[in-house]
């Protein structure tokens, strides 16, 4: 009886949510984890997290698979399903999105060309994220955990690490743009450094409480932001420069188009590695078409609204010296100049500061989950600890990058698209080619058991091949690949296209060999 009682206690360890398989088995958990999960400092921290969950609703679920019978039934309501649109609308329609719209002008493209590339590349990138979103409800797994069935156990850990970098970077972008705007609102009394810290802190507070609080904030925030952007269109659209043509020609012109495509595509597709993190509570039978459309449009439409406005305003800098001078001071100072009256401009800037918070809380929340999926010992540490550490990293990166925002955005967003393209290709092929598009062919009970999941020979090889293709085709301010350099005078970014091609060519034969010789 004593032994049975001990085993029962082990199965009810506070942090079994990240270590115990769906069938209740604990055999694959290292003994030292079972011994330390309910005692010592981590056990004490977990008890604090559970207490906060009971009193304040702080999410203590972690990365465990959300079983159908354990999901919140309120997510079946249409109002909560519309959150699939609102969540991403609130996270993408922000000041950093507006700032990204200036890149076409920075690259020497005219207004028409910039708008066409923004809309086209945003739609493609959003569709990549929208498809990945369809996997969340049927599996009940976070996006990195889903990738274990295609990338494999070990390569998915590398993806988790990249994901942490990605989400910290996104949160830093939101903090930088919000901090610059806050500095402008205060007429410089609040420095951009302090502004970065304030924006990061607010994002931390919301993400700290977990999924439900994030949903509640994002459900309504986008309505305020869309009104603000409509007002900004009304005050600035007439200044857009449709007369000045681009001076670029030939292959140099093509190269700049490709580079802008890569940046904008990366900004929308980069959510593909986290999107299912927010869908684990939805019913298993939730319409995949509904999930795809709501998620895709929730990213595409708001992103286009913000970026196209950036395209319009940046084109006006050709003929407006006052705007151009303020732009050199920072994007927030430009907004304050182009909106009238001045008091109203300050109000809009303040709202735009809040717009970066939506992206921050999404990114910080998913970064903490990705750390827990990097290694099982790390999953013993409560999520809120990792959230706090990610917050510190956001502060440091935001402070370091605040003075060169556009360069930061261009390089960072380009890099994001490269590895999410390979990530998407591998998951997509595995699902439709090798698992015949059916979730019945996924053994969801073994989601945390490396003995039952693919080792990752095929996934790792294909992912590495995609990265090699990206390196050959990437074009950034700090490195231009050997293929990209051949496109025009400054190079043209074909990193995503080569990552897609290399990953698809290598994964199919490598996966056949893995199944033949390894058997899983």
C-alpha positions in Angstrom: 0.0 0.0 0.0 2.9 2.3 0.8 4.3 1.8 -2.7 1.0 2.4 -4.3 0.5 5.6 -2.3 3.9 6.8 -3.4 3.1 6.2 -7.1 -0.2 8.0 -6.7 1.7 11.0 -5.3 4.1 10.9 -8.2 1.2 10.9 -10.7 -0.3 13.9 -9.1 2.9 15.9 -9.0 2.1 19.6 -9.4 4.1 19.9 -12.6 3.0 16.7 -14.3 1.3 18.8 -16.9 4.6 19.2 -18.8 6.0 15.8 -18.1 3.3 13.2 -18.0 1.9 11.7 -21.1 -1.8 12.0 -21.8 -2.5 8.4 -20.6 -1.1 9.2 -17.2 2.2 7.3 -17.7 5.2 8.6 -15.9 7.6 5.9 -17.1 9.4 8.1 -19.6 10.1 10.8 -17.0 13.6 10.8 -15.5 13.6 9.8 -11.8 15.3 13.0 -10.7 12.5 15.1 -12.2 9.8 13.1 -10.3 11.7 13.6 -7.1 12.2 17.3 -7.5 8.9 18.3 -9.0 7.0 18.5 -5.8 9.8 19.7 -3.4 12.6 22.1 -3.2 12.6 25.6 -4.7 10.7 24.5 -7.9 8.1 22.8 -5.9 7.6 25.9 -3.8 7.4 28.1 -6.9 4.8 25.7 -8.4 2.7 26.0 -5.2 2.9 29.8 -5.5 1.8 29.6 -9.2 -1.1 27.3 -8.3 -2.2 29.7 -5.5 -2.1 32.6 -8.0 -4.1 30.4 -10.5 -6.8 29.9 -7.8 -7.0 33.5 -6.7 -6.1 35.5 -9.8 -6.4 33.1 -12.7 -2.7 32.9 -13.5 -2.4 30.0 -16.0 -0.6 27.0 -14.5 -1.3 24.5 -17.3 2.1 24.8 -19.1 2.8 22.8 -22.3 0.8 19.7 -21.6 -1.6 18.5 -24.2 -5.1 19.8 -23.5 -7.4 16.9 -23.6 -10.8 17.4 -25.2 -12.7 16.8 -21.9 -10.5 19.3 -20.0 -11.1 22.2 -22.4 -13.1 25.3 -21.4 -16.6 24.8 -23.0 -17.0 28.6 -23.4 -14.6 28.5 -26.3 -17.3 26.8 -28.4 -19.2 30.1 -28.4 -19.1 32.2 -31.5 -17.9 35.3 -29.5 -14.8 33.4 -28.3 -14.2 31.9 -31.7 -14.0 35.5 -33.1 -11.0 35.9 -30.9 -9.1 34.0 -33.5 -9.4 37.2 -35.6 -9.2 39.7 -32.8 -6.2 38.2 -31.2 -4.0 38.7 -34.2 -5.6 42.0 -35.2 -4.7 43.5 -31.8 -1.2 42.0 -32.0 -0.4 43.2 -35.6 -2.1 46.6 -36.0 0.4 48.7 -34.2 3.1 51.3 -34.6 5.9 48.9 -35.5 3.7 47.6 -38.4 3.3 51.2 -39.5 7.1 51.7 -39.3 7.7 48.6 -41.4 5.7 50.3 -44.2 8.5 52.8 -44.6 10.9 50.1 -45.9 9.7 50.3 -49.5 10.5 54.0 -49.6 13.9 53.3 -47.9 14.7 50.7 -50.6 13.9 53.2 -53.3 10.5 51.9 -54.5 7.6 54.1 -55.3 4.2 54.1 -53.6 2.3 51.9 -56.0 5.1 49.2 -56.0 5.3 49.3 -52.2 1.6 48.8 -51.7 1.4 45.9 -54.1 4.3 44.1 -52.5 2.9 44.7 -49.0 -0.5 43.3 -49.8 0.7 40.3 -51.8 3.4 39.2 -49.4 1.3 39.8 -46.3 -1.5 37.5 -47.7 1.0 34.7 -48.4 2.7 35.0 -45.0 -0.6 35.2 -43.2 -1.8 32.1 -45.1 1.2 30.1 -43.8 0.3 31.1 -40.2 -3.4 30.4 -40.8 -2.7 26.9 -42.0 -0.5 26.1 -39.0 -3.4 27.4 -36.7 -5.7 24.6 -37.9 -3.6 22.1 -36.0 -4.1 23.5 -32.5 -7.7 22.4 -31.8 -7.5 18.9 -33.2 -4.3 18.1 -31.2 -4.6 20.2 -28.1 -0.9 20.8 -28.4 1.3 23.9 -28.5 2.9 24.6 -31.9 6.4 23.4 -31.0 5.0 20.2 -29.6 3.1 19.6 -32.8 6.3 19.9 -34.7 7.7 16.9 -32.9 5.7 14.7 -35.2 7.5 16.0 -38.3 10.7 17.8 -37.3 11.3 15.1 -34.8 12.2 15.1 -31.1 15.6 16.6 -31.2 15.3 19.2 -34.1 12.1 20.5 -32.5 14.2 21.5 -29.5 16.4 23.7 -31.8 13.2 25.2 -33.2 12.0 25.9 -29.6 15.3 27.8 -29.1 14.9 29.8 -32.3 11.3 30.5 -31.3 12.5 32.0 -28.0 14.8 34.3 -30.0 12.0 35.2 -32.4 9.4 36.1 -29.8 11.9 38.1 -27.7 12.7 39.9 -30.8 9.1 40.6 -31.6 8.5 41.9 -28.1 11.5 44.1 -28.4 10.2 45.6 -31.7 6.9 46.4 -29.9 8.7 47.9 -27.0 11.0 50.0 -29.2 8.2 51.5 -31.2 6.0 52.1 -28.2 8.9 53.6 -26.3 9.7 56.1 -29.1 6.0 57.1 -29.3 5.9 57.6 -25.5 8.9 59.8 -25.7 7.2 61.9 -28.4 4.0 62.1 -26.4 5.9 63.6 -23.4 7.9 66.0 -25.7 11.1 64.2 -24.8 10.5 64.3 -21.0 10.2 60.5 -21.0 13.3 59.2 -22.8 13.0 56.5 -25.3 14.9 54.1 -23.0 12.3 54.6 -20.2 9.5 54.3 -22.8 10.9 50.9 -23.9 10.9 49.7 -20.2 7.3 50.9 -19.6 5.9 49.2 -22.7 7.8 45.9 -21.8 6.4 46.0 -18.3 2.8 46.3 -19.4 3.2 43.5 -21.8 4.8 41.4 -19.1 1.9 42.0 -16.7 -0.7 40.8 -19.3 1.2 37.7 -20.5 2.1 36.8 -16.9 -1.6 35.8 -16.2 -1.8 33.5 -19.2 -4.0 32.7 -22.1 -7.4 33.9 -20.8 -6.2 37.3 -19.8 -4.3 37.7 -23.2 -7.6 36.8 -24.9 -9.6 39.3 -22.9 -7.2 42.1 -23.7 -6.9 41.3 -27.4 -10.7 40.7 -27.9 -11.4 44.4 -27.7 -8.1 46.3 -28.2 -8.2 46.0 -32.0 -11.4 48.0 -32.2 -9.7 51.0 -30.7 -6.6 50.6 -32.9 -8.6 50.4 -36.2 -10.4 53.7 -35.3 -7.1 55.3 -34.7 -5.7 54.1 -38.0 -8.8 55.2 -39.9 -8.3 58.7 -38.4 -4.6 58.7 -39.5 -5.6 57.8 -43.0 -8.1 60.6 -43.1 -5.4 63.1 -42.1 -2.5 61.9 -44.2 -3.7 60.0 -47.3 -3.9 63.1 -49.4 -0.2 63.7 -49.0 0.8 60.4 -50.6 3.1 60.8 -53.5 1.8 59.0 -56.6 3.8 61.1 -59.0 7.4 60.4 -58.2 8.5 57.2 -59.9 11.2 54.9 -58.7 14.7 55.5 -60.0 15.6 51.8 -59.9 16.0 49.9 -63.1 16.5 46.3 -64.3 17.8 43.7 -61.9 18.4 46.3 -59.2 14.7 47.1 -59.3 13.8 43.4 -59.1 16.2 42.9 -56.2 14.6 45.6 -54.1 11.1 44.2 -54.8 12.3 40.7 -53.7 13.9 42.2 -50.5 10.7 44.0 -49.5 8.8 40.9 -50.2 11.0 38.9 -47.9 10.7 41.4 -45.0 6.9 41.8 -45.2 6.4 38.0 -45.7 8.6 37.3 -42.7 6.6 39.7 -40.5 3.3 37.7 -41.2 4.6 34.1 -41.4 6.7 34.4 -38.3 3.7 33.7 -36.1 3.5 30.2 -37.7 5.7 28.7 -35.0 3.5 29.9 -32.1 0.0 30.2 -33.5 -1.4 26.9 -32.1 -0.3 28.0 -28.6 -3.6 30.0 -28.5 -6.0 27.4 -29.9 -5.6 24.5 -27.5 -8.8 25.4 -25.6 -11.1 25.2 -28.7 -13.2 22.1 -29.4 -11.6 19.4 -31.4 -14.4 19.7 -34.1 -13.9 23.4 -34.6 -14.1 24.1 -38.4 -10.6 24.1 -39.9 -11.9 26.5 -42.7 -13.1 28.9 -40.0 -9.8 28.7 -38.1 -7.8 29.3 -41.3 -9.9 32.2 -42.6 -10.2 34.0 -39.2 -6.5 33.6 -38.5 -5.3 34.6 -42.0 -7.6 37.6 -42.2 -6.8 38.5 -38.6 -3.2 38.9 -39.5 -3.5 40.0 -43.2 -6.1 42.8 -43.0 -4.7 44.7 -39.9 -1.1 44.3 -41.1 -2.0 45.8 -44.5 -3.9 48.6 -42.8 -0.8 49.6 -40.8 1.9 48.9 -43.5 0.0 50.6 -46.3 -0.4 53.7 -44.2 3.4 53.6 -43.7 3.9 53.4 -47.4 1.6 56.4 -48.0 3.3 58.6 -45.3 6.8 57.6 -46.3 6.1 58.6 -49.9 5.1 62.0 -48.6 8.6 62.5 -47.3 9.7 63.1 -50.9 8.1 66.5 -50.9 7.5 67.4 -47.2 10.7 68.7 -45.5 9.0 69.2 -42.2 7.9 65.6 -42.0 11.2 64.3 -43.2 13.0 66.2 -40.4 10.7 64.8 -37.8 11.1 61.3 -39.2 14.9 61.6 -38.5 14.0 62.2 -34.9 11.8 59.1 -34.6 8.6 57.7 -35.9 6.6 59.0 -32.9 7.7 62.6 -33.5 6.6 62.2 -37.2 3.1 61.1 -36.1 2.9 64.0 -33.7 3.7 66.4 -36.6 1.4 65.0 -39.3 -1.7 64.8 -37.1 -3.7 67.9 -36.2 -4.4 69.4 -33.8 -1.4 68.8 -31.6 -3.3 67.7 -28.5 -5.2 65.2 -30.6 -1.9 64.0 -32.0 -0.6 63.3 -28.5 -3.8 61.3 -27.7 -3.3 59.2 -30.9 0.3 58.6 -30.0 -0.6 57.4 -26.5 -3.1 54.9 -28.0 -0.4 53.8 -30.4 1.9 53.1 -27.5 -0.8 50.7 -26.2 -1.0 49.1 -29.6 2.5 47.6 -29.1 1.4 45.9 -25.9 -0.7 43.4 -27.8 2.3 42.1 -29.7 4.4 42.1 -26.5 2.1 40.0 -24.5 1.6 37.4 -27.3 5.4 37.2 -27.8 6.4 37.0 -24.2 3.7 34.3 -23.4 4.9 32.1 -26.2 8.5 32.6 -25.5 8.0 31.2 -22.0 6.3 28.1 -23.4 9.0 27.6 -25.9 11.7 27.5 -23.2 9.7 24.7 -21.4 9.7 22.7 -24.7 13.5 23.1 -25.2 14.3 20.5 -22.6 12.2 18.5 -20.2 14.2 19.6 -17.1 13.3 23.2 -18.0 9.6 22.3 -17.9 9.9 21.8 -14.2 10.5 25.5 -13.8 7.1 27.3 -13.6 6.1 29.3 -16.8 6.1 32.6 -15.0 9.8 32.3 -14.1 10.7 32.0 -17.8 8.3 34.8 -18.6 10.2 37.1 -16.2 13.6 36.1 -17.8 12.2 36.7 -21.3 11.1 40.1 -20.0 14.7 41.0 -19.0 16.0 39.9 -22.4 13.3 42.1 -24.1 14.5 45.1 -22.0 18.1 44.6 -22.9 17.5 44.1 -26.6 15.0 46.9 -26.8 17.4 49.4 -25.2 20.2 48.3 -27.5 18.1 48.6 -30.7 16.0 51.6 -30.1 18.2 54.1 -32.0 18.2 52.2 -35.3 14.7 51.0 -35.6 14.3 50.5 -39.4 17.6 48.7 -39.7 16.6 46.6 -36.8 13.2 45.8 -38.3 14.6 45.0 -41.8 17.2 42.5 -40.6 15.1 41.0 -37.8 12.0 40.4 -39.9 13.9 39.0 -42.8 15.6 36.4 -40.6 12.2 35.4 -39.1 10.8 34.3 -42.4 13.6 32.0 -43.4 13.3 29.4 -40.7 9.5 29.6 -40.4 9.3 28.8 -44.1 11.3 25.6 -43.6 9.2 24.9 -40.4 6.0 25.2 -42.4 7.1 23.1 -45.4 8.1 20.2 -43.2 4.9 20.2 -41.1 2.7 20.6 -44.2 4.4 17.7 -46.1 4.3 15.4 -43.1 0.6 16.1 -42.5 -0.6 15.6 -46.1 1.9 13.3 -47.6 2.9 10.9 -44.8 -0.1 11.2 -42.5 -2.7 11.5 -45.3 -4.2 14.7 -43.8 -5.8 12.7 -40.9 -5.2 13.3 -37.2 -6.1 9.7 -36.7 -2.6 9.0 -37.9 -1.0 11.0 -35.0 -0.5 9.1 -31.8 -1.3 12.2 -29.6 -0.8 10.2 -26.4 2.9 10.0 -27.1 3.4 13.8 -27.6 6.0 13.9 -24.8 7.6 10.4 -25.3 10.8 10.5 -27.4 10.7 6.7 -27.8 7.5 7.0 -29.9 8.1 10.1 -31.9 10.3 10.6 -34.9 14.0 10.9 -34.0 14.4 13.8 -36.4 16.9 12.6 -38.9 14.7 13.7 -41.8 13.3 16.8 -40.2 16.7 18.0 -39.0 18.3 17.4 -42.4 15.5 19.2 -44.2 15.4 22.1 -41.8 19.2 22.5 -42.0 18.9 22.4 -45.8 16.3 25.1 -45.7 18.6 27.3 -43.6 21.4 26.7 -46.1 19.1 27.8 -48.9 18.2 30.9 -46.9 21.9 31.8 -46.3 22.6 31.5 -50.0 19.7 33.7 -50.9 19.4 36.2 -48.0 20.0 39.9 -48.5 20.5 42.0 -45.3 22.6 45.0 -44.4 25.1 42.8 -42.7 25.3 39.9 -45.1 24.3 39.1 -48.7 24.3 35.5 -49.9 26.2 34.4 -52.9 23.0 33.9 -55.0 21.3 37.1 -53.7 24.4 39.2 -54.6 23.9 38.4 -58.3 20.5 40.2 -58.3 21.2 43.9 -59.1 23.7 46.3 -57.5 22.6 45.8 -53.9 21.4 42.2 -54.1 17.9 40.7 -53.9 16.5 38.6 -51.2 15.4 35.1 -52.4 16.1 33.4 -49.0 12.6 32.3 -48.4 12.2 30.9 -51.9 15.4 28.9 -51.6 14.5 27.8 -48.1 11.1 26.5 -49.4 12.8 24.7 -52.3 15.6 23.1 -50.4 13.3 21.9 -47.6 10.8 20.3 -49.8 13.4 18.6 -52.0 15.2 17.1 -49.1 12.4 16.2 -46.7 10.4 13.8 -48.8 13.2 11.3 -49.6 14.8 11.7 -46.2 11.5 11.0 -44.4 10.9 7.8 -46.5 14.4 6.6 -45.5 13.7 7.4 -41.8 10.5 5.5 -41.9 12.1 2.5 -43.6 15.2 2.2 -41.4 14.0 3.7 -38.1 10.3 2.9 -38.3 8.9 6.2 -36.9 
